[in-house]
Amino acid sequence: MPTPTAVLVVVGNEVLSAKVQDENGPWAARRLRELGAELLAIHTLPDRIEEIAEVVERVRRRADWVFTSGGVGPTHDDVTVPAVARALGRPVVRSAELAESVRAMHRRHHDGAEPPDAALRMADVPQGTRLLGDPSFPTLVAENVVMLPGVPRFFRFQFEGVAHLLSAPPFRLACVYVSSDEDQIASLLDGVARAHPGVEIGSYPRFDDADHRVKVTVEAKDAAGVAAALAALLAALPASAVVRTEGP
């Protein structure tokens, strides 16, 4: 089974100006990895229709899925929906089904009161958008673009509404913690990487008081390949330099 690929587009002036710290990018990276999908890139963009549309149009041609974060609310600076519509070459239309979901949610949280007109802007979507997941708070999917809220709690809830579309065999990961400096093991890592091209070897030095100087990761979907590369790595390293191993 091929590995699904994804790109995340984080939208918001508040993120670029550091008024709000993005939580969705790191969470999505972890969750996609858990699902067996490969995250190709994270783009952080301002609330500008032209820039969002240009990036979405470009990245959706190289990734199986594009997830947007933010810009789907009812205010003037929520421009993700029209930007995605432009990227797809579609008009923005009001979804009757989504409008009823907005009305029902507003009634639940405001003692039965009807929502203001501004709230119903959240029912405007690119034509042909599918509503997946929980019918009361659905996930918006137009072709291979998934439009998610920026609020982390809601982002995660709606992401899970489409998580099944990305499921694939899991990545296998082994870690070796080494007491040697990175430059002392660089050449042997080169050798292991050349001998095992189907496995990704990563080297991550530390400069604090941890019990190791370098964390080396061995990762692939092929469990046998990871085991073979790990064995080669442990054979190449001086036994006294290995602090501990984890996995796969």
C-alpha positions in Angstrom: 0.0 0.0 0.0 1.5 3.4 -0.9 2.2 5.9 1.8 -0.4 8.8 1.8 1.3 12.2 1.6 0.0 15.4 3.2 0.8 19.2 3.4 -0.5 21.4 6.2 -1.3 25.1 5.5 -1.5 27.1 8.7 -3.4 30.4 8.0 -3.3 33.4 10.3 -1.7 36.8 10.8 -1.8 36.0 14.5 0.6 33.1 14.1 3.1 35.0 11.9 3.1 37.9 14.4 3.5 35.6 17.4 0.3 36.7 19.0 -0.8 33.1 18.9 1.5 30.1 19.0 0.6 27.4 16.5 -0.3 24.1 18.1 -1.8 22.4 15.1 1.4 22.0 13.1 3.2 19.9 15.7 0.1 17.9 16.6 -0.7 17.2 12.9 2.9 16.1 12.3 2.7 13.5 15.1 -0.8 12.4 14.3 -0.1 11.9 10.6 3.0 9.8 11.5 0.9 7.7 13.7 -1.5 7.1 10.8 1.3 6.0 8.6 1.1 9.1 6.4 4.1 11.3 5.3 3.9 15.1 6.0 5.8 16.8 3.2 5.7 20.4 4.4 4.0 22.9 6.7 3.3 26.4 5.2 2.4 29.3 7.5 0.6 32.1 5.6 -1.1 35.4 6.3 -4.8 36.1 5.9 -4.5 36.9 2.2 -6.7 35.2 -0.3 -4.1 35.4 -3.1 -1.3 33.9 -1.2 -3.4 31.1 0.3 -4.9 30.2 -3.1 -1.5 30.1 -4.8 0.0 27.8 -2.2 -3.0 25.5 -2.0 -3.3 25.2 -5.8 0.4 24.3 -6.0 0.8 21.9 -3.1 -2.4 19.9 -3.8 -0.8 18.8 -7.0 2.1 17.1 -5.2 0.4 15.8 -2.1 -2.5 13.3 -1.7 -4.1 15.6 0.9 -3.9 19.3 1.9 -5.1 20.3 5.3 -5.7 24.0 6.1 -5.8 25.3 9.7 -7.7 28.5 10.5 -9.6 31.1 8.6 -13.0 29.3 8.5 -14.9 31.5 11.0 -17.4 34.3 10.5 -15.2 37.4 10.7 -13.7 39.6 8.0 -10.2 38.0 8.3 -11.5 34.4 7.8 -10.6 34.0 4.2 -9.6 30.4 3.8 -12.8 29.2 2.2 -12.8 31.7 -0.7 -9.0 31.1 -1.1 -9.6 27.3 -1.4 -12.5 28.0 -3.8 -10.2 30.1 -6.0 -7.5 27.4 -5.9 -10.0 24.8 -7.1 -11.6 27.1 -9.6 -15.0 26.8 -7.9 -17.6 29.4 -6.7 -18.4 29.8 -3.0 -22.0 28.6 -2.2 -24.0 28.2 0.9 -24.5 24.6 2.1 -28.0 24.1 3.4 -26.9 21.1 5.4 -24.0 23.0 7.0 -26.3 26.1 7.6 -28.6 23.9 9.6 -25.7 22.5 11.6 -24.6 26.1 12.4 -28.2 27.0 13.5 -28.5 23.9 15.6 -25.1 24.5 17.3 -26.0 28.2 18.0 -29.4 27.2 19.5 -27.7 24.7 21.8 -25.2 27.2 23.1 -27.5 30.3 23.2 -30.8 29.1 24.8 -32.5 28.4 21.6 -31.8 31.7 19.9 -31.3 31.9 16.2 -27.8 32.7 15.0 -26.9 36.2 13.5 -26.4 36.4 9.8 -22.6 36.6 10.3 -22.6 33.2 11.9 -24.1 31.7 8.8 -21.0 32.7 6.8 -19.5 29.5 8.3 -21.9 27.6 6.0 -20.3 29.1 2.9 -18.1 26.5 1.2 -16.5 25.8 -2.2 -19.1 24.3 -4.5 -19.0 20.5 -4.2 -17.6 20.4 -0.7 -18.3 17.1 1.1 -19.3 17.1 4.8 -17.6 14.2 6.6 -17.4 13.0 10.2 -19.8 14.2 12.9 -22.9 15.6 11.2 -23.4 18.2 14.0 -19.8 19.6 13.5 -18.7 18.2 10.1 -15.3 18.3 8.4 -15.2 20.2 5.1 -13.5 18.4 2.2 -13.3 19.8 -1.3 -11.4 17.5 -3.7 -8.2 16.7 -1.7 -8.3 19.8 0.4 -9.6 19.5 4.0 -10.5 22.8 5.7 -10.1 22.7 9.5 -10.6 25.3 12.2 -7.7 27.0 13.8 -8.8 26.4 17.4 -6.7 23.4 18.4 -9.6 21.5 20.1 -11.8 21.8 17.1 -8.9 21.2 14.6 -8.2 17.8 16.3 -11.9 16.8 16.5 -12.5 17.5 12.8 -9.2 16.0 11.7 -10.3 12.7 13.3 -13.4 12.9 11.1 -11.2 12.1 8.1 -8.3 10.3 9.7 -9.5 7.0 8.2 -8.8 8.3 4.7 -5.1 8.4 5.5 -4.6 5.1 7.3 -1.6 3.1 6.0 0.9 0.6 7.4 2.8 2.2 10.3 6.3 3.5 10.4 8.8 1.4 12.4 11.2 3.4 14.6 14.3 2.4 16.5 16.4 4.9 18.5 20.0 4.6 19.7 21.3 7.0 22.3 25.1 7.6 22.0 27.6 9.2 24.3 30.0 10.1 21.5 30.0 13.5 19.8 28.3 13.6 16.4 31.5 14.2 14.4 32.9 11.0 15.9 30.2 8.8 14.5 29.4 10.7 11.3 31.4 8.4 9.0 30.0 5.2 10.4 26.4 6.7 10.0 27.3 7.4 6.4 28.3 3.8 5.9 25.1 2.4 7.5 22.9 4.8 5.4 24.6 3.8 2.2 24.2 0.1 3.0 20.5 0.5 3.9 19.1 3.0 1.4 15.5 2.0 2.1 15.8 3.1 5.8 16.0 6.7 7.0 18.9 7.3 9.4 18.6 10.5 11.4 21.2 12.1 13.8 20.2 14.6 16.4 22.9 16.1 18.7 22.3 17.5 22.2 24.3 20.1 24.1 22.8 19.9 27.5 23.1 17.7 30.6 21.3 14.7 29.1 22.8 11.2 29.5 23.6 11.1 25.8 25.2 13.4 23.2 23.5 12.1 20.1 20.1 10.4 19.4 20.3 8.3 16.2 17.0 7.2 14.7 16.4 4.3 12.3 13.0 4.4 10.6 11.1 2.8 7.7 7.8 0.9 7.1 9.7 -2.3 6.5 10.2 -3.8 10.0 12.9 -6.2 8.7 14.8 -3.3 7.1 14.8 -1.4 10.3 16.0 -4.4 12.2 18.8 -5.0 9.8 19.9 -1.3 9.8 19.7 -1.2 13.6 21.9 -4.3 13.8 24.4 -2.8 11.4 24.5 0.4 13.4 25.0 -1.3 16.7 27.8 -3.4 15.2 29.5 -0.3 13.9 29.3 1.8 17.1 31.8 1.2 19.9 29.8 -0.8 22.5 30.9 1.6 25.2 29.3 4.6 23.3 25.8 3.1 23.3 23.8 4.4 26.3 20.6 2.6 25.4 18.3 1.6 22.6 14.5 1.9 22.1 12.3 0.0 19.6 11.4 -0.9 17.1 
